[in-house]
Amino acid sequence: MLFFFLVLSLIFTENPLLDREGVNSRGDRGLFPASYVQVIPPARYANVPPGGFEPLPAAPPASFKPPPDAFQPLLQPQQAPPPSTFQPPAAGFPYGGGALQPSPQQLYGGGYQASDDDWDDEWDDSSTVADEPGALGSGAYPDLDGSSSAGGAAGRYRLSTRSDLSLASRGGSAPPQHHPSGAKSSATVSRNLNRFSTFVKSGGEAFVLGEASGFVKDGDKLCVVLGPYGPEWQENPYPFQCTIDDPTKQTKFKGMKSYISYKLVPTHTQVPVHRRYKHFDWLYARLAEKFPVISVPHLPEKQATGRFEEDFISKRRKGLIWWMNHMASHPVLAQCDVFQHFLTCPSSTDEKAWKQGKRKAEKDEMVGANFFLTLSTPPAAALDLQEVESKIDGFKCFTKKMDDSALQLNHTANEFARKQVTGFKKEYQKVGQSFRGLSQAFELDQQAFSAGLNQAIAFTGDAYDAIGELFAEQPRQDLDPVMDLLALYQGHLANFPDIIHVQKGALTKVKESRRHVEEGKMELQKADGIQDRCNTISFATLAEIHHFHQIRVRDFKSQMQHFLQQQIIFFQKVTQKLEEALHKYDSV
Amino acid sequence: MLFFFLVLSLIFTENPLLDREGVNSRGDRGLFPASYVQVIPPARYANVPPGGFEPLPAAPPASFKPPPDAFQPLLQPQQAPPPSTFQPPAAGFPYGGGALQPSPQQLYGGGYQASDDDWDDEWDDSSTVADEPGALGSGAYPDLDGSSSAGGAAGRYRLSTRSDLSLASRGGSAPPQHHPSGAKSSATVSRNLNRFSTFVKSGGEAFVLGEASGFVKDGDKLCVVLGPYGPEWQENPYPFQCTIDDPTKQTKFKGMKSYISYKLVPTHTQVPVHRRYKHFDWLYARLAEKFPVISVPHLPEKQATGRFEEDFISKRRKGLIWWMNHMASHPVLAQCDVFQHFLTCPSSTDEKAWKQGKRKAEKDEMVGANFFLTLSTPPAAALDLQEVESKIDGFKCFTKKMDDSALQLNHTANEFARKQVTGFKKEYQKVGQSFRGLSQAFELDQQAFSAGLNQAIAFTGDAYDAIGELFAEQPRQDLDPVMDLLALYQGHLANFPDIIHVQKGALTKVKESRRHVEEGKMELQKADGIQDRCNTISFATLAEIHHFHQIRVRDFKSQMQHFLQQQIIFFQKVTQKLEEALHKYDSV
């Protein structure tokens, strides 16, 4: 889903990060970061400032050292489009933002541009990602999403759309076949022709080619270890959880602006902090750009209307709890600075500290390609290239199948909930009504020996009414949590194609470099370096896959148990109602 | 619902019971008993043989003594239709019979004409009552029946139509307003102008006017006693029950004819007898004509197709069991000769004894008007005319309301059963299928720590499948019996308007006779006689109403208990399935 923008005015300045104004193919006008623009200069490669043209790993412009082949043209001259044409990354391209202070993260993060000053946006759900309907829910498997929107029930039980932000921030989920390693036919280990491929944007390519550089502090080190099932993330030595409670409506500017504030209490500090959805949203964007092969859980869906309605607030809170659970469960995410800042900084009392942390996170150098530098992995001997490939391919099949079945289960649960709220309730209450009608008729017979029966039948009618209500209330207890879980996992499943793509990209580079060595076109040392770095990415990917399976088994076990327990409680309640009614006939 | 027949050929003979051929308003041709024909003789009232023109109480022709005003013309000469025109009684008029041997019962019973020889009719459901669709289900409350046919679900759960035979045998259920006592405006205690009114046909009028006569044997005596709630039938000193089992397909004439035979075992003899539906049908007709103010339970509905299908046979057997239960519960019906003959005579081994009893029953003199002669009642002082009237009116309201609510409950139960068999089953099985789909997806992950969960989810899927089946099977256990009960009571409710009509007719005669005494037109003694006989009818009617309430409370209590018990068992089964599934997660 690439939108082509027509650049109307393109003013080349010293600072390539200043924004440009553009118009997309549908005539929508907006700003976009200049770094996305591929300028065809009058004289080839002349006077190009470093880092000016290409989205590269997050080394800040100041310290950026262009690699020798950094300024290869992305398009051959004969293929070059007219100067005013360029390709934006994806649907979520941020052209609707306000005052823009682009940061290096934007190069790969795909666009969170909030300034310190725009926290107070009236639109709590607002983000700089365009909320284009066509861009929503276009997950990894377009065919599934198609069936989802067709099959999804209208009304209360609606299938969650996957967070569009994630798709945008990962540069869209262009299917892998759009990224064949064009390098295969090339004689050198070349750059990928598609500069918007996830492999490139995530920093994977830059890292594998040895272009990433940065100073990794000890505190930033992340370890992949070998567990019984293969590579896994080293466990968080300080595990914690975090409650989310008391959603409270707050106002600002003398009531002109309203938002909901949630109270977060992490178990490791026990100090409550208050956060808005937009804080979560900001945090999500930081994480998604920082960690190329980690599946950052999607936030609960945005909603345009009814943001202050109780149902919505309750639903969002439950979604945030699930999200927080997954964040805290992830050894890497749970320990990262920006998340800890989010969990611990008392923004309401210490505005300065909050802004400091916020700015620090937005200037974090260890994002994208540099993230891989922070990884400490087991010896490379532990990895067999073919085995890795087969594992990854197996997981790809798995995610596809799981996405299918999750979608199916979501749809079924949705329908089942709707039926219980409407049809089942109605049927049981009609039975109740008919019993009451019979008892009313029987009451016309005033004889004493009839009175007990009449009361018992009336009671039975009321019991069936109550059972109807129980049916209608039940989905909140059992099906809604199942659907919340599925929504969260559908988010993860939408993340994995990109993660897999990064690993596949790295693997392709290894194969290419080996061929080059065989052909004598590359030094063995260089190829070994590429393989080492690819191994790092594979370790991380396999650790992430393992983590996914671990939390999946944990979550689905506990959720199925919860579901069945709630169902059992429900049917016991129904049975109890009936037993009460039956008891009434004893004295008749 | 009177059908006007055009008599094509009307041959007057000495025996007025010989049948005539006629054609109804729709052109259907058939035979009908000559006694229904009102002949307009060339010379008024000349040469009319006794009992020839009018349907009168069941005194057999031989002993019949025409009262002084027995031969009043039914229509004034100036209103007289052409000789070939007459009015048949009602919808169920028997014109489809085979070889006819009319008996006195036919005069009021409205038409069972089976001979000894036609037991073997291929059509097991056959009766001499015309199965005219328009004549079916036109119960006491046409408006209700209208809604019934509109609301009744098609398919398996269909509202039982009330037995047409009963309507026919009671001469149709022309609503009471069709029978205003035309006598009110007359100066004498006259005959009702409408000779087809239930009051007349039941023999009520003849009895009240003192025209019934017969020799009552001691064994035929029936007692109404005063109980705590008013008049009631004296209890059967030899209570019994009767099982109906082993419905077996039998063949006759080298397999040319097939029928189902049921084994009946009455508790007081313990000797099994075998009966076909048509035997029940014959018995029903005998009872319906014999007892004018007793609500003879209707037989389960006739069915044209699928008579040998298991479902139908099982359903009919259940209906017959209900019917037998109500027969055996009724102090008068349970003890009557024809029923005992039916229960005890081993027709298959002693054909002669069976035919003898059959013929005897068909020649029973104590039917209709004479039935009232067999009643022995408490002193007349126990009855206050106004109180009786108010009680009867109250009961009339009651039956109306009960019929409404029974119809409503039947419709609801029908729909509820249908929903469980279709929708509920489908919903639960779709949930089961989706769980199984999820477990199949999870099985793609071959890791050991995942296997337990996969199996548990697959088991949960199967559990929901099984729950779907439970829902589909449940209506047989709980809703079907409720609907069977309602069908039986709807039959009773359809009987009562006629019973009430007989009592009302008698009451009107009393009022009339009192006025005549006041006006000096009648001797006090004669009026007292009328009042005494009216009291007898009132006692019997009130006893019958009391019996109805008694069995109603008994039946609805036990049926509601049964229903709730079955529902409880059902929900416990569901809970158990879920608990089994939950248990599977323990070892995950």
Interface residues (C-beta under 8 A of the other chain):
Chain A: Y229 G394 C397 F398 K401 M402 D404 S405 A406 Q408 L409 H411 T412 A413 E415 F416 K419 G423 F424 E427 K430 V431 Q433 S434 F435 G437 L438 Q440 A441 F442 L444 D445 Q446 Q447 F449 S450 L453 A456 I457 T460 H549 Q550 R552 V553 F556 K557 M560 Q561 L564 Q565 Q567 I568 F571 Q572 V574 T575 L578 E579 A581 L582 Y585 V588
Chain B: Y229 G394 C397 F398 K401 M402 D404 S405 A406 Q408 L409 H411 T412 A413 E415 F416 K419 G423 F424 E427 K430 V431 Q433 S434 F435 G437 L438 Q440 A441 F442 L444 D445 Q446 Q447 F449 S450 L453 A456 I457 T460 H549 Q550 R552 V553 F556 K557 M560 Q561 L564 Q565 Q567 I568 F571 Q572 V574 T575 L578 E579 A581 L582 Y585 V588
